[in-house]
Amino acid sequence: MTIKEALYKSKELLKEVSSENYIESLLLMSHLLKVDLKSIFLMEEKDLDRRRESLFFDYVRRRMRGYPIPYITKRKSFMSLEFTIDEGVFIPRPETETLVEIAVAQACGKKLFLDIGCGSGVISISLLYYCKELCGVAVDVSEKAIEITRINAKKFGVEDRLTLYNLDFMDLKKESSFDFIISNPPYVASYRLKNLPYEPPVALDGGPDGFRIYPSLIKKSFEMLKTGGFILLEIDPPIANKVEKELKKYFKDVKILKDLSYLERYAYGRK
C-alpha cells in the first residue's frame, strides 16, 4: 500500500469521528514517518512496509475510538510552536492562543508573572518565548503537568526564566509579587466531563456550572499581584457574568473579552 492509498483509506475511516479527517490522517502519517506535513506530499507514491502500515492503522483505530490525536503523536502546535504533550495532561485548545496573545500585548516589558494550572506549559512558555525579558512562575497540582512543562521549557530554551511548583495555588505565599497572573483553570461543568473521557478530570472539572474555582482563584490572585498588576483568565461563556461580578469585588477596569467566535471567553481586571 502506498502512502497516498493509506491516507485515502484513513480519511474515509475517520469521517465517522472527525470533520477534520484529512488533516488528522496527515498528522498521523507525519508522526509515523517522522517528517513534516509538506514532505508527505513528496513521498505519497512510496510504499509503506508492512510494519509501518500496521502501525499507521493502529493509530487510525485508536482515533476512531475517540482517542485524541495529540496523545497519539505526543505533540501539539500552539502559538506557532510545537509542544510535547502526553496522557495525563490537558490538551491545549485554540481559544487559549488568543488568551496568550492578549497577555503578550501587555506583558512584554513586565518582569514577573504567575501561571496558575500550567498544564503542559503552553501559556508560560509562549509568554517567555515571545517576551524575552519576562520571568515566570508556574504551578500545577499535577506532577505529570510539571514534568511535561519542564520538558517543554528546556525544548524552547526558557527553563532558566521559569520556576515550577507542584502544588495547589492556594499554598503559594508570594504576596504582592507578580506583575500579572494568567490562568486557564478547570471550567468544564461536571455533567459535560463524559464527553472528554481521555483528559485528566483535575484539569477540566469546574463543578456543577464550571464556576467552582473562580472565587478562590480571584481572591488569591488579588493578594499576590502588585498594585497596578493585572489578572487574565479564560472562562466558559455561560459563567461570564458570574466571573465578572466576582472580579469586581476586588479589581478595577474589569472587562469580559470575546474569542474569535465572538463568545465571552476571557476575563480581565487590574489591581
Kinemage of the C-alpha trace (Angstrom):
@kinemage 1
@onewidth
@group {chain A} dominant
@subgroup {mainchain}
@vectorlist {calphas} color= white
{ca met a 1} P 0.000 0.000 0.000
{ca thr a 2} L 1.340 3.432 -0.925
{ca ile a 3} L 1.318 6.402 1.430
{ca lys a 4} L -1.322 8.023 -0.771
{ca glu a 5} L -3.571 4.948 -0.582
{ca ala a 6} L -3.146 4.714 3.191
{ca leu a 7} L -4.077 8.374 3.584
{ca tyr a 8} L -7.193 7.929 1.463
{ca lys a 9} L -8.323 4.890 3.456
{ca ser a 10} L -7.632 6.682 6.732
{ca lys a 11} L -9.571 9.742 5.594
{ca glu a 12} L -12.602 7.587 4.815
{ca leu a 13} L -12.414 5.747 8.149
{ca leu a 14} L -12.040 8.930 10.193
{ca lys a 15} L -15.141 10.509 8.669
{ca glu a 16} L -17.009 8.761 11.469
{ca val a 17} L -15.277 10.699 14.236
{ca ser a 18} L -13.939 13.954 12.828
{ca ser a 19} L -14.769 16.700 10.352
{ca glu a 20} L -11.004 17.228 10.065
{ca asn a 21} L -10.436 13.663 8.921
{ca tyr a 22} L -7.934 14.533 6.196
{ca ile a 23} L -5.681 16.760 8.281
{ca glu a 24} L -5.825 14.206 11.091
{ca ser a 25} L -4.741 11.495 8.653
{ca leu a 26} L -1.826 13.690 7.610
{ca leu a 27} L -0.851 14.313 11.245
{ca leu a 28} L -0.832 10.589 11.951
{ca met a 29} L 1.244 9.898 8.857
{ca ser a 30} L 3.635 12.696 9.775
{ca his a 31} L 4.083 11.112 13.180
{ca leu a 32} L 4.617 7.660 11.671
{ca leu a 33} L 7.231 8.799 9.151
{ca lys a 34} L 8.846 11.444 11.394
{ca val a 35} L 8.580 14.096 8.667
{ca asp a 36} L 6.735 17.406 8.381
{ca leu a 37} L 3.395 17.661 6.603
{ca lys a 38} L 4.828 19.160 3.416
{ca ser a 39} L 7.233 16.254 2.982
{ca ile a 40} L 4.372 13.750 2.914
{ca phe a 41} L 3.166 15.069 -0.444
{ca leu a 42} L 6.604 14.433 -1.939
{ca met a 43} L 6.527 10.858 -0.656
{ca glu a 44} L 2.933 9.823 -1.349
{ca glu a 45} L 3.762 7.363 -4.145
{ca lys a 46} L 6.186 5.449 -1.929
{ca asp a 47} L 5.135 2.138 -0.402
{ca leu a 48} L 4.619 1.616 3.312
{ca asp a 49} L 6.238 -1.570 4.562
{ca arg a 50} L 4.002 -3.953 6.489
{ca arg a 51} L 5.233 -2.841 9.902
{ca arg a 52} L 4.529 0.832 9.205
{ca glu a 53} L 1.212 0.096 7.549
{ca ser a 54} L 0.103 -1.909 10.585
{ca leu a 55} L 1.257 0.806 12.974
{ca phe a 56} L -0.461 3.555 10.974
{ca phe a 57} L -3.828 1.817 11.023
{ca asp a 58} L -3.383 1.106 14.720
{ca tyr a 59} L -3.192 4.892 15.158
{ca val a 60} L -6.313 5.257 12.998
{ca arg a 61} L -8.246 2.669 15.029
{ca arg a 62} L -7.337 4.452 18.264
{ca arg a 63} L -8.544 7.733 16.793
{ca met a 64} L -11.783 6.067 15.664
{ca arg a 65} L -12.414 5.179 19.313
{ca gly a 66} L -12.210 8.891 20.114
{ca tyr a 67} L -8.637 8.893 21.402
{ca pro a 68} L -7.161 12.406 20.962
{ca ile a 69} L -4.629 12.955 18.176
{ca pro a 70} L -2.105 14.776 20.452
{ca tyr a 71} L -1.942 11.766 22.770
{ca ile a 72} L -1.036 9.594 19.783
{ca thr a 73} L 1.507 11.961 18.228
{ca lys a 74} L 2.774 13.306 21.583
{ca arg a 75} L 2.764 16.836 20.192
{ca lys a 76} L 0.501 19.846 19.759
{ca ser a 77} L 1.036 23.067 17.850
{ca phe a 78} L 0.365 26.203 19.891
{ca met a 79} L 1.347 29.812 19.122
{ca ser a 80} L 3.397 28.520 16.143
{ca leu a 81} L 5.442 26.326 18.492
{ca glu a 82} L 5.279 22.527 18.649
{ca phe a 83} L 4.864 21.381 22.246
{ca thr a 84} L 5.338 17.949 23.760
{ca ile a 85} L 2.033 16.529 25.069
{ca asp a 86} L 1.289 13.283 26.871
{ca glu a 87} L -1.526 11.410 28.558
{ca gly a 88} L -2.452 12.845 31.919
{ca val a 89} L -2.004 16.428 30.754
{ca phe a 90} L -4.679 18.752 29.373
{ca ile a 91} L -4.573 19.252 25.589
{ca pro a 92} L -4.344 22.983 24.771
{ca arg a 93} L -7.167 24.470 22.700
{ca pro a 94} L -7.068 27.231 20.044
{ca glu a 95} L -9.039 29.582 22.323
{ca thr a 96} L -6.096 29.687 24.699
{ca glu a 97} L -3.848 31.050 21.950
{ca thr a 98} L -5.989 34.189 21.994
{ca leu a 99} L -5.589 34.342 25.790
{ca val a 100} L -1.810 34.357 25.313
{ca glu a 101} L -1.995 36.930 22.517
{ca ile a 102} L -3.964 39.272 24.799
{ca ala a 103} L -1.345 38.759 27.518
{ca val a 104} L 1.627 39.270 25.200
{ca ala a 105} L 0.203 42.639 24.110
{ca gln a 106} L 0.607 43.846 27.704
{ca ala a 107} L 3.276 41.529 29.122
{ca cys a 108} L 6.385 42.467 27.187
{ca gly a 109} L 8.194 44.975 29.403
{ca lys a 110} L 6.906 43.409 32.627
{ca lys a 111} L 9.178 41.398 34.926
{ca leu a 112} L 7.352 38.534 36.629
{ca phe a 113} L 4.123 36.603 36.041
{ca leu a 114} L 2.318 33.636 37.578
{ca asp a 115} L 0.604 30.905 35.557
{ca ile a 116} L -1.935 29.027 37.696
{ca gly a 117} L -2.657 25.493 36.474
{ca cys a 118} L 0.097 25.392 33.873
{ca gly a 119} L -0.745 22.008 32.302
{ca ser a 120} L 1.803 21.323 29.563
{ca gly a 121} L 3.254 24.806 29.978
{ca val a 122} L 1.985 26.280 26.724
{ca ile a 123} L 0.904 29.585 28.297
{ca ser a 124} L 4.039 30.200 30.357
{ca ile a 125} L 6.466 29.072 27.706
{ca ser a 126} L 4.783 31.038 24.912
{ca leu a 127} L 4.934 34.180 27.054
{ca leu a 128} L 8.613 33.628 27.805
{ca tyr a 129} L 9.402 32.783 24.181
{ca tyr a 130} L 7.826 35.940 22.790
{ca cys a 131} L 8.734 38.299 25.673
{ca lys a 132} L 12.440 37.772 26.244
{ca glu a 133} L 12.700 39.992 29.330
{ca leu a 134} L 9.962 38.172 31.263
{ca cys a 135} L 10.393 35.626 34.046
{ca gly a 136} L 7.612 33.384 35.257
{ca val a 137} L 6.355 31.087 37.981
{ca ala a 138} L 4.072 28.198 37.004
{ca val a 139} L 2.130 25.968 39.386
{ca asp a 140} L 0.038 22.840 38.939
{ca val a 141} L -1.305 20.187 41.306
{ca ser a 142} L -0.392 17.524 38.746
{ca glu a 143} L 3.121 16.091 38.939
{ca lys a 144} L 2.757 14.962 35.315
{ca ala a 145} L 1.929 18.505 34.226
{ca ile a 146} L 5.047 19.876 35.899
{ca glu a 147} L 7.141 17.141 34.277
{ca ile a 148} L 5.825 17.983 30.772
{ca thr a 149} L 6.174 21.733 31.377
{ca arg a 150} L 9.813 21.188 32.362
{ca ile a 151} L 10.419 19.214 29.144
{ca asn a 152} L 8.852 21.971 27.045
{ca ala a 153} L 10.724 24.739 28.863
{ca lys a 154} L 14.022 23.038 28.013
{ca lys a 155} L 12.876 22.422 24.438
{ca phe a 156} L 12.371 26.137 23.860
{ca gly a 157} L 15.313 27.341 25.943
{ca val a 158} L 13.353 29.209 28.621
{ca glu a 159} L 13.994 26.926 31.613
{ca asp a 160} L 16.270 29.476 33.288
{ca arg a 161} L 13.406 32.005 33.391
{ca leu a 162} L 10.655 29.679 34.628
{ca thr a 163} L 10.229 28.420 38.209
{ca leu a 164} L 7.927 25.427 38.635
{ca tyr a 165} L 5.976 24.338 41.713
{ca asn a 166} L 3.983 21.132 42.049
{ca leu a 167} L 1.344 22.410 44.459
{ca asp a 168} L -2.081 23.961 44.866
{ca phe a 169} L -2.004 27.682 44.074
{ca met a 170} L -3.655 28.371 47.442
{ca asp a 171} L -0.429 27.217 49.109
{ca leu a 172} L 1.665 29.906 47.415
{ca lys a 173} L 2.888 32.584 49.800
{ca lys a 174} L 4.225 35.155 47.345
{ca glu a 175} L 2.140 38.184 48.325
{ca ser a 176} L 2.267 41.280 46.091
{ca ser a 177} L 4.991 39.691 43.944
{ca phe a 178} L 3.598 39.474 40.411
{ca asp a 179} L 3.103 41.967 37.604
{ca phe a 180} L 0.332 39.810 36.188
{ca ile a 181} L -1.387 36.484 36.780
{ca ile a 182} L -2.773 34.337 33.994
{ca ser a 183} L -4.806 31.142 34.184
{ca asn a 184} L -6.854 28.729 32.127
{ca pro a 185} L -8.419 26.940 35.107
{ca pro a 186} L -10.800 23.962 35.138
{ca tyr a 187} L -14.129 25.353 33.927
{ca val a 188} L -15.963 22.437 32.333
{ca ala a 189} L -19.289 21.792 34.060
{ca ser a 190} L -19.149 18.355 35.714
{ca tyr a 191} L -22.032 16.913 33.691
{ca arg a 192} L -20.052 17.546 30.465
{ca leu a 193} L -16.988 15.522 31.518
{ca lys a 194} L -18.443 12.392 29.942
{ca asn a 195} L -17.712 13.994 26.566
{ca leu a 196} L -13.998 14.253 27.430
{ca pro a 197} L -13.132 10.777 28.704
{ca tyr a 198} L -9.411 10.761 27.956
{ca glu a 199} L -8.189 14.002 29.515
{ca pro a 200} L -7.464 14.358 33.258
{ca pro a 201} L -10.587 15.413 35.231
{ca val a 202} L -8.468 17.560 37.559
{ca ala a 203} L -7.691 19.824 34.581
{ca leu a 204} L -11.313 20.036 33.468
{ca asp a 205} L -13.838 19.708 36.280
{ca gly a 206} L -15.202 23.099 37.274
{ca gly a 207} L -18.068 21.821 39.394
{ca pro a 208} L -21.793 21.951 38.621
{ca asp a 209} L -21.616 25.002 36.330
{ca gly a 210} L -17.859 25.472 35.839
{ca phe a 211} L -17.530 28.354 38.331
{ca arg a 212} L -16.215 26.463 41.368
{ca ile a 213} L -12.549 27.525 41.309
{ca tyr a 214} L -13.008 31.187 40.362
{ca pro a 215} L -13.842 32.790 43.736
{ca ser a 216} L -10.708 31.434 45.446
{ca leu a 217} L -8.580 31.974 42.339
{ca ile a 218} L -9.617 35.609 42.020
{ca lys a 219} L -9.198 36.412 45.722
{ca lys a 220} L -5.781 34.741 45.931
{ca ser a 221} L -4.645 36.461 42.734
{ca phe a 222} L -5.562 39.857 44.171
{ca glu a 223} L -3.365 39.126 47.184
{ca met a 224} L -0.406 38.076 45.039
{ca leu a 225} L -0.480 40.884 42.484
{ca lys a 226} L 1.475 44.102 42.727
{ca thr a 227} L -0.536 47.311 42.743
{ca gly a 228} L -1.295 48.068 39.104
{ca gly a 229} L -0.882 44.421 38.111
{ca phe a 230} L -3.497 42.596 36.091
{ca ile a 231} L -5.274 39.252 36.062
{ca leu a 232} L -6.287 37.473 32.856
{ca leu a 233} L -8.470 34.351 32.947
{ca glu a 234} L -10.004 32.013 30.423
{ca ile a 235} L -13.654 31.277 31.169
{ca asp a 236} L -16.632 29.325 29.884
{ca pro a 237} L -19.062 31.756 28.193
{ca pro a 238} L -22.109 30.717 30.286
{ca ile a 239} L -20.377 31.842 33.509
{ca ala a 240} L -19.088 35.169 32.160
{ca asn a 241} L -21.490 37.240 34.279
{ca lys a 242} L -20.602 35.374 37.484
{ca val a 243} L -16.864 35.763 36.864
{ca glu a 244} L -17.302 39.458 36.087
{ca lys a 245} L -19.195 40.061 39.339
{ca glu a 246} L -16.559 38.167 41.319
{ca leu a 247} L -13.724 40.160 39.753
{ca lys a 248} L -15.451 43.452 40.568
{ca lys a 249} L -15.283 42.599 44.282
{ca tyr a 250} L -11.509 43.111 44.133
{ca phe a 251} L -10.407 44.566 40.805
{ca lys a 252} L -10.992 47.695 38.742
{ca asp a 253} L -11.172 48.091 34.950
{ca val a 254} L -12.887 44.694 34.753
{ca lys a 255} L -13.605 43.522 31.220
{ca ile a 256} L -15.040 40.430 29.581
{ca leu a 257} L -13.379 39.825 26.206
{ca lys a 258} L -14.570 37.706 23.292
{ca asp a 259} L -12.793 34.936 21.402
{ca leu a 260} L -12.591 34.572 17.623
{ca ser a 261} L -16.071 33.022 17.620
{ca tyr a 262} L -17.433 36.111 19.420
{ca leu a 263} L -18.042 34.176 22.623
{ca glu a 264} L -17.287 35.697 26.027
{ca arg a 265} L -14.127 33.718 26.755
{ca tyr a 266} L -11.694 35.879 28.769
{ca ala a 267} L -11.898 37.975 31.932
{ca tyr a 268} L -9.557 40.826 32.809
{ca gly a 269} L -9.079 43.054 35.826
{ca arg a 270} L -6.454 45.427 37.225
{ca lys a 271} L -5.452 45.808 40.876
